[in-house]
Amino acid sequence: MEQYAHLLISADPDFVPDPAQVTAFFNLMLNSFGFRLVVEPPFEPGIIVLKPSDRVRKGTDPMTGEVITIPMRDRLVLRDSAEIVSSIDGLGEWTVGFSGQWMLGRTPIDLKVSDEMPFESECSCFVSCNQRPKPVCTGDWWGESHGGMPESAFGDPNSLIQSTGVFTQPWTGERVEVAEAGSAQFWIEFEFGKWLLPK
């Protein structure tokens, strides 16, 4: 598991924020929590908004040969956070995110590298707020054997919607249950790379 996303999941699965709250969250991140927006490659170019599109991608399931369609999303690049409200107002589904770096010693959680040593340098991160038209599974449990298909997969419309979130512990693979974190219509992600995981 190279990519780890730390989630903030509302205890109320039907909670959705007012678009102005999303703007306020991003401004708070930039102004009060030591997060620096970075727009140079390979980072995302500033604040981005992803929203549903009429376009789809088609492919073939290699296991069944069945033709599958995957909905595509439109991608907008915003000049600043003041454009967030007009970009998402009235939409049932969207993602608003930006990439950057935490200043040394200011990461929101303690991160360790794969040998469990502390990560002690500036940390890159993609921060996003996500809303869907209805609650989706927010668990991610692959079972004790970690083989085959997951028993519950984050965002999978076929996964069980339940109040308790069932997750795979990233260090040990053990089952972790979190009350009131099994489904949500809105959540926040802090996505880290470089094999960085929380203790």
N, C-alpha and C positions, 0 to 999 in steps of 0.2 A: 504494500500500500504506500505509494509515493505521495499521493495527494491527500491531505487531511483537511476537512472543513469542520470548524467548530460552530455549532448551531445555537442560536437563541430562539427557542420555540415558545410561543404563547401558550399558557395553560388553557386558554379559551380557544378551541380549534376554529371557531368562527370569527375570531378577531381580525379586522382589517384596519390599517391606519388611515387617517386622513392624509392626503398627499403632502400637506404642509408639514406633518410630523416627519415624513421621510426626508424632506429638505432639512428640517431642524436636526435630524440625526446625523446627516452627512456634515453639516456645518459644525456640529459638536465634535465629531471625529477629527475634523481638520483643525479646529481652533482650540480644543481643550484636552485632547487625548494623545498628543504626540504622533499623530499619523500625518505623513507628508505625501501629498498627491504626486505621482511620477507619471509623466506622459511620454517619455522617450521609449523606443523599442528596447526590450521585448515586452514592455508593459502595455496595457490597454491605453488608448489615447484619451485620457481624461475620464469624465463621467459618461457612462454609456447607459442606454435604455434598450432593453430587448422586449419586444411585444409581438403578439401573434400576427401572422401573415396569412394571406390566401395561398401562398406557395407551399408545395410539398416536395420532398425528395422521395424517390422510389428506389427500392433495392430488393434483393432476393435473400430470404432467410437461408443461410447455408445448411441448416439442419433439416429443414422441411421442404425447401424449394419454393415456398409460398412467397408471393409478391407482397412486400410490406411498404407502407407509406409512412413517412415521418414528417409531421408538420414543421415548417421552417418559421423562423422568427425574424422580424425586421429589426435592424440595429441602428440606433441613432446615437450620434456623438454630440454631447452638450458642451456648451462653452463654460457654463458654471452652474452651480446648484440652483440658482434662481429659475432655471428652465425645467426643473423636475416636475413641479406641479402641473404645468400645462402639458407635459409629455405623458403623464399617467392618469390625469384626472378623468374619471368616468370609465376607465378600463377595468375589466375583471381579472386580467392576467398581465403581469409585467415583471421584469427584473430591472432594478436600478443598481449599478455597481461602479466601483472605481478601484484602481490598483495603485499601490504605493508602498511605502516603507514605514515601519515603526522605528522611532528613534531608539537608540541603545538603552535598554533597561525599561522601556515603556510598553512592551507587548502586553496585551490584555490577559494572557495566561502564560504560565511558565512552560517553555518549550524545551524538549530534549531531542537530541539526534539519536540515530538508531542504536548506538551503544549506551544510551541513557545518560550521556553527559549533557550538561546544560548547553544550550545554544546561546552564545554570548557575542552577537554582532547585530547589525541592523537587520531587520527581518522584513522580507517582502510579503505582501498579503493582498488578496483581492477581497474587498468587502462588498457585500451585496444585500439588498432588501428584496424579498421575493413575495409575490402575491399570486394566488391561483383562484379560479372562479369558485371552487369549493375545496374543502379540506382534502388533503392527500396524505398518504402514509409518509411519516417522517422518520420511521425506524429504518434500520439497515442491519439485518441479521442473516448471516450466511450459514448458521448451524454449526454444530460442534466439529464437523469434518471439513468445513470451509470449501467443499467441492460442489461442483454443479451449480444449479441456479439458486439464488438466495431465497430464503423462506419469506422474508419481507425486504423490499427494496425501496429506498428513498424515492418518493415521487412516482412510483409505479402505480398506475390506475388499477392493476389487478391485485395489488397487495392489500391485506386486511387493514381496514380502518378501525383502530382501537384507541382507547385512552392511554394505555401504558405503552411507552416507546421501548422497543427491544432493539439493542444495538450490539455491535461487535466491538469489544474492547481492543483498541488498536495495537497494544503491546502484547497481549496474551491471547487474543482471539476468544476470550470468554464472553459469555452472554451477560449483558448489562441491561437492567430494566429501570426506566425512569418514569415515575408517575406523571400523568398529564402531558406527555411528550410524544404520543404515538401518532398524532395527526395534527395538521394545521393548514389553514388557508394562507397564513402569512408567517414568514420566518426571516431571520437575519443570518448570514453566513460570513465567517472569517475563514478564508481558504488559504492554507499555507502549503508550501512545497518543500523541496530539499529533504524529504524524509523527516520533517519536523512533526513531532507528536506531543500532546500534553502528557504529563505524568498521571 
